[in-house]
Amino acid sequence: MKVLANIDAKKRFLLLLGLLILTGWLAWNMALQPTWDLWGKSKELSSEILNAEDLNLQIIGLSQEKYHLEGLLGRSGISASELQVAIASHVADFRNVQLESIDPLHESKDLDCEISTQSITISGEFRALLEVLQSFDTEFEFARLTSVQFWTETNRKTKKKHLYAKIYLQNIQKVI
């Protein structure tokens, strides 16, 4: 301390200020700056981990949505004639149901999908028609049941009533 005793107050203040700046600079470069950089990288990595977890949840959500949408859509890559044959063979599996007519296929194209609508007319007993409708709704994989219309007609010669059902089936295919 004898060294500082010979120096006046102004020079001592400047010397201590210089030492303070020097030790502050050394502390920053040796300890604080690497710690600050590591803290920033830690924040960045934790945000990336959260984003990765969010992406995983998004992937799970998208796969569930894809599964749901595939359930709504019909089978892709089926031609109109194959669809009509599949419908006719499906109706033929049921007793007390007659296939009256298969109307021409109506196709509508959009930018990213193609919608094919097929309408058929069947006749028979009420319970048998309901069984056909239920099987179209749950088992038929080529198209989805969209609408049904029931009506009766009376045969003038025999005065007997017949029950009819017009069924609309749609197959939605994604255009690639």
BELKA-V806655 format. One record per backbone hydrogen bond with DSSP energy under -0.5 kcal/mol. CO is the residue of the C=O (numbers start at 1). NH is the residue of the N-H. If there is no record, write none. Layout:
co={CO;CO}
nh={NH;NH}
This chain:
co={1;2;3;4;8;9;10;11;12;13;14;15;16;17;18;19;20;21;22;23;24;25;26;27;27;28;31;32;33;34;35;36;37;38;39;40;41;42;43;44;45;46;47;48;49;50;51;52;53;54;55;56;57;58;59;60;61;62;63;64;65;66;67;68;69;75;79;80;81;82;83;84;85;86;87;88;89;90;91;94;96;98;98;101;101;105;106;108;112;113;114;114;115;115;116;116;117;118;119;120;121;121;122;123;125;126;127;128;129;130;131;132;133;134;135;135;141;144;147;149;151;153;153;154;155;160;162;163;164;165;165;166;167;167;168;168;169;170;171;171;173}
nh={5;6;6;7;12;13;14;15;16;17;18;19;20;21;22;23;24;25;26;27;28;29;30;31;32;33;35;36;37;38;39;40;41;42;43;44;45;46;47;48;49;50;51;52;53;54;55;56;57;58;59;60;61;62;63;64;65;66;67;68;69;70;71;72;73;78;83;84;85;86;87;88;89;90;91;92;93;93;94;97;125;100;123;103;121;107;117;115;175;110;116;173;108;117;118;171;106;169;103;167;100;101;165;98;129;130;131;132;133;134;135;136;137;138;139;140;75;170;168;166;164;155;162;156;159;155;153;124;151;122;167;149;120;169;146;147;118;144;116;173;114}
